Amino acid sequence: MKYELYADIWFATNFTMDTVALWVCGKLMKQKRRGIRLFVAGFFGTAAAMTCFFLMKSYTCYLFMVHFVINPLMVFLCFGSKKVKEFLTQYLFTYLVVILLGGIMEFSRGLWNSSLGYWVAVIGAVAFIFLAEKVAELWKKQKDTVVELLILTGERQLKARGFLDTGNLLKDPVLNCPVHIIKGELLEQELTDGNLLIRLIPYHSLGTEHGLLETVTLEGMYILKGEVSVYLEKPVFGIAREKLFQEDKYDVILNGTCMEH
């Protein structure tokens, strides 16, 4: 039985498989790699494997060279790991992805009787991984910027959620300390009883070039972020009468410099 081999299609398919496998391996192991290094490693693996295929008469020797010489060199060229355990893990992950892609290719040929399904599946998988990574990064960023708070007013202890806003750099010009923004309703009891001294400080924001913000000074505030606890003595809060808080996910917009104190 004779088979027709199209070198260009074989090269493109295997180069894609090798490059995607290395890229996914880097994602799984959270290792940064330069794009140029990724493509060079994939090109080397594919070109070396094709060269051995055409030059070697023994298929067994060809398989040995690919699995035990060329592919390990390709993985090392991409990541440059000098730790044996780390290198073996990279090699294992890369192989698993190659096997998965090979299965997708064979499955797609059975459905479309061509390689079209393979390319669609590969592009879809890469797009999915890329989007999933971005969503995970956004979720982690959101999680890291929302913290638990314990606010001491003098009469009460209020549990609240705070948002670490690096863009909020408002300072009290008299006390020279950072100003946090709090929901007015959270201090409604103290404000109604007249237990808090309200002061006005100037501020500017989008849509308000010159404005005056009502502020109060409370007894203290604990910021709880994971295992880190920060206590702020006599924190100054600006009272937000309008809705500044997204979907009530937090109650306080913390000053961007508060974790530095």
C-alpha positions in Angstrom: 0.0 0.0 0.0 1.3 3.4 -0.9 0.7 6.7 0.8 1.0 10.2 -0.7 2.9 12.5 1.6 2.6 16.3 1.3 5.6 17.7 3.0 4.2 21.2 3.3 0.9 20.1 5.0 2.8 17.7 7.2 5.2 20.5 8.3 2.4 23.0 8.9 0.4 20.5 10.9 3.3 19.2 13.1 4.7 22.7 13.6 1.3 23.9 14.8 1.0 20.9 17.1 4.5 21.4 18.6 4.1 25.1 19.1 0.6 24.9 20.6 1.8 22.0 22.9 4.7 24.1 24.1 2.4 27.2 24.6 -0.2 25.1 26.6 2.6 23.6 28.7 3.9 27.1 29.6 0.3 28.1 30.5 -0.2 25.0 32.7 3.1 25.5 34.5 2.7 29.3 34.6 6.1 29.9 33.0 6.7 32.9 30.9 8.4 32.3 27.5 9.2 34.7 24.7 7.2 34.2 21.5 10.3 34.0 19.3 11.7 31.2 21.5 8.4 29.3 21.3 8.3 29.4 17.5 12.0 28.6 17.2 11.6 25.5 19.4 8.5 24.4 17.5 10.3 24.9 14.1 13.4 23.0 15.3 11.2 20.1 16.5 9.3 19.8 13.3 12.2 20.3 11.0 14.5 17.9 12.8 11.7 15.2 12.9 11.1 15.6 9.1 14.8 15.4 8.3 15.2 12.2 10.3 12.1 10.7 8.6 13.5 11.3 5.1 17.1 10.3 5.9 16.6 7.3 8.2 15.8 3.9 6.7 14.8 2.4 10.0 11.4 3.6 11.3 12.3 2.3 14.8 15.4 4.5 14.8 13.3 7.4 13.6 10.9 7.0 16.5 13.8 6.7 19.0 15.3 10.0 17.7 12.0 11.9 17.8 10.9 10.7 21.3 14.2 10.6 23.1 16.4 13.2 21.4 14.5 15.8 19.2 11.5 16.4 21.5 13.5 16.7 24.7 15.8 19.2 22.9 12.7 21.1 21.7 11.3 21.4 25.2 14.7 22.4 26.6 15.1 25.0 23.8 11.8 26.5 24.6 12.0 26.7 28.4 15.7 26.2 29.2 15.0 24.5 32.5 18.1 23.2 34.3 16.1 21.3 37.0 15.5 17.7 36.1 12.1 17.4 37.8 10.8 20.6 36.2 12.1 19.5 32.8 10.4 16.1 33.0 7.1 17.8 34.0 7.4 20.1 31.0 8.2 17.2 28.7 5.2 15.2 30.1 2.7 18.1 29.7 4.0 18.8 26.1 3.5 15.1 25.2 0.0 15.0 26.6 -1.1 18.0 24.6 0.5 16.5 21.4 -1.4 13.3 22.0 -4.6 15.3 22.6 -4.1 17.3 19.4 -3.3 14.1 17.4 -6.6 12.6 18.7 -8.5 15.8 17.6 -6.9 15.6 14.2 -7.9 11.9 13.6 -11.4 12.6 15.0 -11.9 15.6 12.7 -10.8 13.6 9.6 -13.5 11.1 10.4 -16.1 13.9 10.5 -15.0 16.2 7.7 -12.8 13.8 5.7 -10.2 16.5 5.7 -7.9 18.5 8.1 -10.4 21.4 8.2 -11.9 20.3 11.5 -8.4 20.0 13.0 -7.6 23.6 12.3 -10.9 24.7 13.6 -10.5 22.7 16.8 -6.9 24.0 17.3 -7.9 27.6 16.8 -10.9 27.2 19.0 -8.9 25.6 21.8 -6.2 28.3 21.7 -8.9 31.0 21.8 -10.6 29.3 24.7 -7.4 29.0 26.7 -6.5 32.6 26.0 -9.9 33.9 27.1 -10.0 31.6 30.1 -6.7 33.0 31.2 -7.8 36.6 30.8 -11.0 35.9 32.8 -9.0 34.2 35.5 -6.6 37.2 35.7 -9.6 39.6 35.9 -11.2 37.5 38.6 -7.9 37.3 40.6 -7.4 41.1 40.3 -11.0 41.7 41.5 -10.5 39.3 44.4 -7.2 40.9 45.4 -8.7 44.4 45.4 -11.8 43.7 47.5 -11.0 43.3 51.2 -12.8 42.9 54.5 -13.0 45.8 56.9 -13.8 46.4 60.5 -14.6 50.0 61.2 -14.6 51.5 64.7 -16.9 54.5 65.0 -16.6 54.9 68.8 -20.1 53.5 69.5 -20.2 50.6 67.0 -18.0 48.2 65.2 -19.1 47.9 61.5 -18.2 45.0 59.3 -17.8 46.2 55.7 -16.2 45.4 52.3 -13.7 47.7 50.9 -12.3 48.3 47.4 -8.6 49.1 47.0 -8.7 51.9 44.5 -5.3 52.9 43.3 -6.9 55.8 41.5 -8.2 57.3 44.8 -5.4 59.5 46.0 -7.6 62.1 47.8 -5.9 63.7 50.8 -7.3 65.8 53.7 -5.4 69.2 53.2 -5.6 70.0 56.9 -4.7 66.7 58.5 -2.5 65.6 55.5 -3.9 62.1 55.6 -5.6 59.8 53.0 -9.3 60.1 52.6 -11.5 57.0 52.0 -15.0 57.1 50.6 -17.8 55.4 52.6 -21.5 54.9 51.9 -23.4 57.5 53.8 -26.1 55.0 54.9 -23.4 53.0 56.7 -22.9 55.9 59.2 -26.6 56.9 59.2 -27.0 56.2 62.9 -24.0 58.3 63.9 -24.9 61.1 61.6 -28.5 61.2 62.8 -27.4 61.3 66.5 -24.9 64.0 65.8 -22.0 62.1 67.2 -19.7 62.9 64.3 -18.1 66.2 63.4 -18.5 66.9 59.7 -15.9 68.9 57.9 -15.7 70.0 54.3 -12.7 69.4 52.1 -12.2 70.4 48.4 -12.0 67.7 45.8 -12.2 67.3 42.0 -13.3 64.3 39.9 -14.7 63.5 36.5 -17.6 65.9 35.9 -16.8 67.9 39.0 -13.9 70.3 38.7 -14.4 72.0 42.0 -16.4 70.5 44.8 -16.7 70.1 48.5 -16.8 66.7 50.2 -18.3 66.0 53.6 -15.8 64.1 55.7 -15.7 62.6 59.2 -12.9 61.1 61.3 -13.6 57.8 63.0 -11.8 56.0 65.8 -10.0 53.3 63.6 -10.3 50.8 60.9 -8.8 47.3 60.4 -8.1 46.2 56.8 -8.0 42.4 56.4 -6.4 41.1 53.2 -5.7 37.4 53.4 -3.3 36.9 56.3 -2.3 40.6 56.3 -4.0 42.9 58.8 -3.5 46.7 58.7 -4.8 49.0 61.4 -5.4 52.7 60.5 -5.8 55.0 63.5 -8.2 58.0 63.1 -9.0 57.4 59.4 -10.8 60.1 57.5 -13.9 59.1 55.4 -15.6 61.1 52.8 -19.4 60.5 52.8 -20.8 59.5 49.5 -24.4 60.6 49.2 -24.8 59.4 45.6 -24.4 55.8 44.3 -20.6 55.3 43.7 -20.5 51.6 44.6 -20.9 49.0 41.8 -23.9 46.7 42.5 -23.3 46.9 46.3 -20.2 44.7 46.1 -18.4 46.9 48.5 -19.1 49.7 51.0 -15.9 51.7 51.1 -13.6 52.9 48.4 -10.2 52.8 50.1 -7.4 55.3 49.4 -4.8 53.8 47.1 -2.0 54.5 49.6 -3.7 52.9 52.7 -1.7 49.7 52.5 1.5 51.6 52.7 0.9 52.8 56.1 
